[in-house]
Amino acid sequence: MNVTIGAQLGSYEITALIGEGGMGRVFRARDAKLKRDVAIKVLPEEFSRDPERLARFQREAEALAALNHARIGAIYDLAEADGSRFLVLELVEGETLDERLRRGPLPMSEALQVARQIAEALEAAHDKGIVHRDLKPANIKITP
């Protein structure tokens, strides 16, 4: 199924496209059961037929599930509906580091705070044997 804005994916209504990456598209969605907004990462349809990509998607879900850290978005579910496989993730509000940097350089105090928070999250992941592999400003949310 080609997921589009307004589509229903299980109990989730897709409301906006957040971004795209090598392993799928990420949407904002409304969880009809729990009445909350979530992020939905949908595995591309062509990857759903590739056992290696499916295994990688499964490993990503398991790695996220192994983490419990304030600076790392949580995973709520690994699901399949209407032929689409997807992760249901915590929706982290705020701008990305990439968006923030486009407005100009960070003051030293802010840069140090952001660097510390990134280091804390990476340390938590590395302590569990997890390597991010796609760390870049567009994948980092700035939260208060």
Buried (B, 14 or more C-beta within 10 A) or exposed (E): EEBEEEBBBBBBBBBEEBEEEEBBBBBBBBBEEEEEBBBBBBBBBEBBEEEEBBEBBEEBBEBBBEBEBEBBBBBBBBBEBEEBBBBBBBBBEEBBBEEBBEEEEBEEEEEEEBEEBBEBBBEBBEEEEBEBEEEEBEEBBBEE
